[in-house]
Amino acid sequence: MDHDRISTRAWVLHPDIRTDPDRRASAPALEEAIALAAALPDLEVVGATIVPLPKAHAGMLFGKGKIEELKTQFEAAEIELVLIDGPVTPVQQRNLEKALGVKLLDRTGLILEIFSDRARTREGVLQVEMAALSYQRTRLVRAWTHLERQRGGLGFVGGPGETQIEADRRAIDEQLVRLRRQLDKVVKTRELHRKARAKVPFPIVALVGYTNAGKSTLFNRLTGADVMAKDMLFATLDPTMRRVALPDGPEIILSDTVGFISDLPTELVASFRATLEEVLAADLIVHVRDISHAETDEQARDVETILNSLGVDQERAQIEVWNKLDLLDPEAQDALRARAARDDGLFCLSALTGEGISALLTAIAEILQGTRFEEDLHLSFSEGRQRAWLFQQDVVQTESQTDDGFDIAVIWTARQQAQFKAL
């Protein structure tokens, strides 16, 4: 797949359907769709159009006249692939491909393609394969020659085997069962790693945010790590963990997570649950926002919706970081700094220039100061229940038997300490 890639000439369409209850502002939506397309290395976006529609046409999405007009346009520009920013049914896809004489990919297909291109860990690869299979199972319009491939493109864009239309459902289902088994193994291994980390007295800080908000740049700034940080949607797909020593504070584990996006395909929300489980284990969630983006408030709401759907409780410590301050004019910068100064849970910074980073680190250290601490306990032989509870909580570091009981060193939180005393 990586031999001299020939760029596929692509055109992006955003259908602006008046009757759509989830209708988004069309200009920013088209911009995001173009950025999504740009995240694939072998696509060249030649043009992009907003198509206003009173309502979607069941069999073709667009009306006859519009299809004729688009066909002429695509032929003149030698377009090979059309990306439609929204859902397209299998029937619409087949009819449109025939009528326009091009290949077609909807938003879900495009996001799957990007996820496939980016996934690095075994788990990420398996999850994308499964999501792609669930998506394709409903569309018997593509070939399945790519099933054996472990990585790199899902074969929707270019690639072999476009001619075989009937995908064998049974083959897909068998493949899904096989992948699910492999994924279960990988997830179990991950749980073991997480349990092992729970014994480490380091609080976990998870960076979350809309895709392209600058999380990876901030992660690199805080850790000195060289995580791929491009101005590109979904640059990070696998959680990256690093240890960071906070100035005058505890050591922490910092976790960079996949960027959230509005209308994330349901297949992917399910398959990336495990990737986002790091967030559920976090002691502190840092919500990074691109404050220079025209739709920053909508993006923040999308992130909150996904966090809620993951089951992140309101009790969890959270702070908000307004990033990309350097992209705003001085007046707007001052106004935001003044606002952040009045709000304890709010920080203005530029991960690129480094402004505001030390204030953020100080705040993280203060919040986490009380997270986990060490304590030495002595239990008599009769306190078996208490001892069992400590082991059950996974907080015991060392234990030695004495003449009248046990000396136990634990690392725990104030909450666990209180629960223990209540026993």
MARVEX-813040 format. One record per residue (C-alpha): x, y, z; residue in one letter. Coordinates in steps of 0.001 Angstrom, whole numbers, padded with zeros to 6 digits, always signed. Example, Ala and Ser with C-alpha at 12.3 -4.5 7.8 and 13.67 -1.06 7.14 Angstrom:
REM residues 2
+012300-004500+007800A
+013670-001060+007140S
//
This chain:
REM residues 423
+000000+000000+000000M
+002899+002383+000640D
+004568+002054-002799H
+004642+005464-004524D
+001092+006479-003789R
-000703+008136-006659I
-003015+010862-005396S
-006713+010303-005928T
-008437+013468-007194R
-011326+014113-004795A
-014219+016568-004449W
-015988+017283-001153V
-019757+017885-001039L
-021662+019057+002036H
-025408+018440+001590P
-027168+021215+003507D
-030549+019570+004046I
-033147+022041+005306R
-035312+019368+006954T
-032407+017731+008816D
-033013+018068+012605P
-029229+017839+013240D
-028381+020430+010587R
-025000+022087+011209R
-023786+025473+009997A
-022731+024620+006467S
-019544+026693+005973A
-017664+025371+009066P
-019007+021867+008363A
-017558+021980+004840L
-014251+023284+006212E
-014077+020399+008684E
-014898+017909+005917A
-012045+019305+003788I
-009697+019020+006786A
-010845+015411+007257L
-010057+014648+003634A
-006671+016331+003989A
-005846+013882+006782A
-005538+011105+004189L
-002110+011126+002568P
-003209+009894-000859D
-006111+012275-001479L
-005878+015535-003366E
-008940+017686-002701V
-009534+019501-005985V
-012746+021280-005025G
-015556+021534-002479A
-019198+022608-002661T
-022140+023165-000333I
-025278+021663-001918V
-028480+023228-000490P
-031332+020703-000487L
-034966+021216+000569P
-034984+017491+001458K
-032933+014378+000728A
-034111+012285-002240H
-034575+008692-001119A
-032808+006874-003968G
-030258+009450-005087M
-029826+012009-002263L
-029731+014814-004890F
-032270+015742-007568G
-031813+014898-011281K
-030778+018389-012368G
-028176+018677-009584K
-026719+015265-010503I
-026328+016307-014167E
-024628+019540-013103E
-022255+017706-010723L
-021418+015071-013343K
-020315+017750-015834T
-018270+019469-013133Q
-016556+016235-012026F
-015757+015163-015594E
-014164+018538-016347A
-012021+018317-013180A
-011177+014613-013750E
-012568+013668-010307I
-012165+010022-009231E
-013661+010165-005728L
-016506+012166-004226V
-016663+012623-000454L
-020105+013366+000913I
-020072+015017+004319D
-023001+013151+005840G
-024639+009724+005810P
-025324+008040+002462V
-027411+004852+002321T
-026009+001841+000417P
-028701+002309-002273V
-027910+006016-002670Q
-024209+005193-002853Q
-024710+002624-005602R
-027045+004878-007626N
-024832+007960-007274L
-021667+006087-008243E
-023440+004858-011368K
-024937+008239-012274A
-021784+010278-011596L
-019248+007731-012838G
-017047+008177-009734V
-016361+006340-006486K
-018128+007715-003455L
-017395+007782+000250L
-019641+009142+002998D
-018492+010769+006225R
-018390+007470+008131T
-016402+005773+005379G
-013917+008637+005289L
-013430+008676+009069I
-012937+004887+009050L
-010358+005268+006295E
-008465+007874+008357I
-008666+005778+011517F
-007282+002833+009574S
-004425+004919+008264D
-003558+006236+011735R
-004034+003254+014050A
-000675+002183+015422R
-001271-000238+018285T
-002579-003768+017864R
-005760-002694+019631E
-006288+000321+017421G
-005857-001787+014286V
-008335-004417+015504L
-010902-001835+016503Q
-010766-000096+013148V
-011052-003408+011281E
-014124-004289+013339M
-015736-000890+012854A
-015056-001081+009127A
-016560-004542+008899L
-019720-003531+010794S
-020060-000541+008464Y
-019394-002519+005303Q
-021663-005390+006318R
-024623-003176+005516T
-023156-002269+002122R
-022721-005092-000293L
-021039-002780-002753V
-017353-003311-002129R
-014777-006023-002477A
-013181-007747+000462W
-009648-008317-000747T
-008328-006046+001995H
-009556-008236+004850L
-006264-010035+005290E
-004270-006816+005420R
-003218-005787+008898Q
-002625-002105+008233R
-002838+000810+005884G
-006010+001955+004203G
-009207-000039+004181L
-009377-000282+000425G
-012396+002037+000060F
-010121+004652-001513V
-008316+003112-004462G
-006773-000243-003766G
-007602-003595-005254P
-010817-005392-005935G
-013356-002685-006681E
-015095-004928-009208T
-016482-007633-006941Q
-019792-006224-005769I
-021213-009031-003622E
-019426-009175-000278A
-019855-012476+001424D
-021732-011765+004655R
-020667-015019+006223R
-017010-014214+005589A
-017525-010863+007269I
-019269-012392+010275D
-016552-015032+010714E
-013921-012322+010458Q
-015810-010223+013050L
-015934-013141+015492V
-012208-013723+015016R
-011367-010043+015500L
-013589-009832+018590R
-011666-012700+020169R
-008342-011063+019406Q
-009587-007739+020739L
-010828-009346+023983D
-007307-010667+024550K
-005752-007267+023859V
-008246-005515+026153V
-007507-008008+028967K
-003783-007324+028609T
-004557-003624+028796R
-006574-004108+031972E
-003567-005840+033510L
-001384-002898+032499H
-003903-000523+034034R
-004010-002551+037271K
-000220-002458+037342A
-000377+001310+036884R
-002941+001620+039677A
-000236+000343+042016K
+002098+003088+040855V
+001561+006090+043085P
+001192+008381+040066F
-002100+010113+039370P
-003256+009934+035748I
-004066+013131+033839V
-005964+012676+030569A
-005987+015307+027854L
-009278+015318+025960V
-010708+017636+023350G
-012136+018077+019915Y
-009897+016814+017145T
-007227+019353+016152N
-007592+021360+019393A
-003829+021067+019987G
-003738+018218+022540K
-000693+016522+021019S
+001225+019801+020807T
+000420+020433+024493L
+001351+016826+025347F
+004720+017273+023605N
+005277+020614+025348R
+004579+019033+028778L
+006504+015808+028262T
+009197+016711+025774G
+007904+013684+023858A
+007795+013549+020134D
+004240+012402+019523V
+003023+013037+016020M
+001555+016521+016323A
+000434+017749+012953K
-002215+020295+012224D
-004402+017474+011111M
-007628+015944+012248L
-007191+012687+014165F
-003402+012906+014238A
-003474+010804+017423T
-005486+007632+017562L
-003812+005484+020154D
-003514+006712+023713P
+000014+007750+024462T
+001151+007683+028067M
+004189+009472+029538R
+005505+010164+033011R
+005903+013823+033883V
+007437+015257+037047A
+005462+018358+038055L
+007427+021258+039508P
+006909+021098+043317D
+004247+018461+042804G
+003743+014747+042332P
+004906+012756+039345E
+001976+012140+037024I
+001152+009956+034055I
-000077+012116+031192L
-002341+010483+028628S
-003033+011934+025166D
-006281+010623+023667T
-007958+010495+020279V
-009685+013720+019234G
-013451+013836+019514F
-015595+014878+016585I
-019252+015689+016075S
-021350+012915+014527D
-018658+010343+015185L
-019901+007198+013402P
-021650+004912+015896T
-019474+001994+014773E
-016461+003968+015922L
-017848+005258+019198V
-018285+001630+020231A
-014960+000449+018895S
-012981+003285+020436F
-014548+002920+023875R
-011475+000999+025031A
-009139+003711+023721T
-011053+006236+025797L
-011167+004003+028883E
-007945+005760+029917E
-010159+008790+030519V
-012336+006819+032943L
-009233+005838+034923A
-007966+009424+035082A
-007700+011386+038326D
-007943+014648+036388L
-009369+015429+032958I
-007914+018366+031059V
-010320+019536+028354H
-008265+021289+025655V
-010155+023704+023396R
-009051+025521+020252D
-010290+028899+021425I
-009489+030484+018037S
-011986+028236+016214H
-015248+029834+015082A
-017269+026921+016535E
-015291+026407+019746T
-018472+026391+021893D
-020194+023758+019740E
-017021+021649+019801Q
-016867+021886+023595A
-020488+020692+023810R
-019673+017721+021542D
-016775+016773+023829V
-018981+017011+026935E
-021638+014841+025271T
-019089+012110+024502I
-017616+012276+028018L
-021114+011866+029474N
-021859+008940+027173S
-018622+007294+028352L
-019896+007547+031902G
-017468+010179+033195V
-019129+011418+036376D
-019545+015058+037330Q
-017473+014454+040466E
-014301+013869+038429R
-011818+016732+038661A
-011798+018668+035380Q
-010096+021798+034133I
-010535+023614+030849E
-007647+024855+028740V
-008178+027514+026085W
-005401+026789+023616N
-004107+028553+020459K
-004162+031962+022134L
-001374+032985+019714D
-003858+032882+016786L
-006020+035677+018236L
-005486+039432+018035D
-004020+041137+021161P
-007389+042580+022261E
-009140+039201+022161A
-006170+037640+023985Q
-006395+040178+026819D
-010146+039655+027193A
-009673+035880+027488L
-006789+036223+029959R
-008950+038476+032131A
-011768+035922+032045R
-009458+033041+032928A
-007994+035043+035815A
-011464+035134+037420R
-012076+031379+037036D
-010058+028787+038951D
-010811+025971+036527G
-009893+027887+033382L
-006492+028428+031734F
-005461+030424+028671C
-002341+029300+026901L
-000513+028618+023704S
+000963+025137+023515A
+002967+026423+020548L
+004692+029403+022203T
+004598+028036+025753G
+002666+030956+027223E
+000568+029916+030231G
+002122+026448+030566I
+003701+026972+034005S
+000420+028251+035497A
-001301+025128+034161L
+001348+022830+035668L
+001095+024567+039036T
-002684+024141+039044A
-002447+020444+038089I
+000041+019901+040919A
-002281+021620+043426E
-005320+019584+042339I
-003425+016299+042465L
-001421+016982+045591Q
-003962+015038+047606G
-004563+012256+045128T
-002575+009293+046412R
-000256+009084+049389F
+001682+006463+051282E
+000829+005288+054785E
+002109+002569+057126D
-000517+000529+058948L
-000350-002115+061658H
-003144-004717+061786L
-003634-007355+064449S
-004277-010984+063484F
-007969-010533+064320S
-008372-007776+061685E
-008527-010218+058777G
-011458-008467+057151R
-009625-005135+057021Q
-006518-006832+055627R
-008562-008585+052932A
-010179-005263+051997W
-006770-003627+051518L
-005705-006377+049130F
-009013-006191+047331Q
-008478-002461+046781Q
-005034-003148+045316D
-003371-000583+047596V
-000857-002823+049445V
+002770-002163+048525Q
+004577-004309+051105T
+003542-006487+054021E
+005550-008163+056760S
+004342-010343+059625Q
+005196-009357+063211T
+004615-011111+066560D
+001163-009577+066955D
-000051-009036+063352G
+001022-007357+060133F
+002912-004210+059156D
+001453-003023+055866I
+002586-000152+053649A
-000202+001198+051424V
-000575+003838+048734I
-004146+005107+048662W
-006480+008058+048256T
-008153+010004+051047A
-011429+008346+050017R
-009970+004852+050423Q
-008507+005866+053761Q
-011950+007021+054911A
-013602+003815+053650Q
-010995+001761+055501F
-011621+003608+058762K
-015353+003019+058331A
-014761-000743+058299L
//
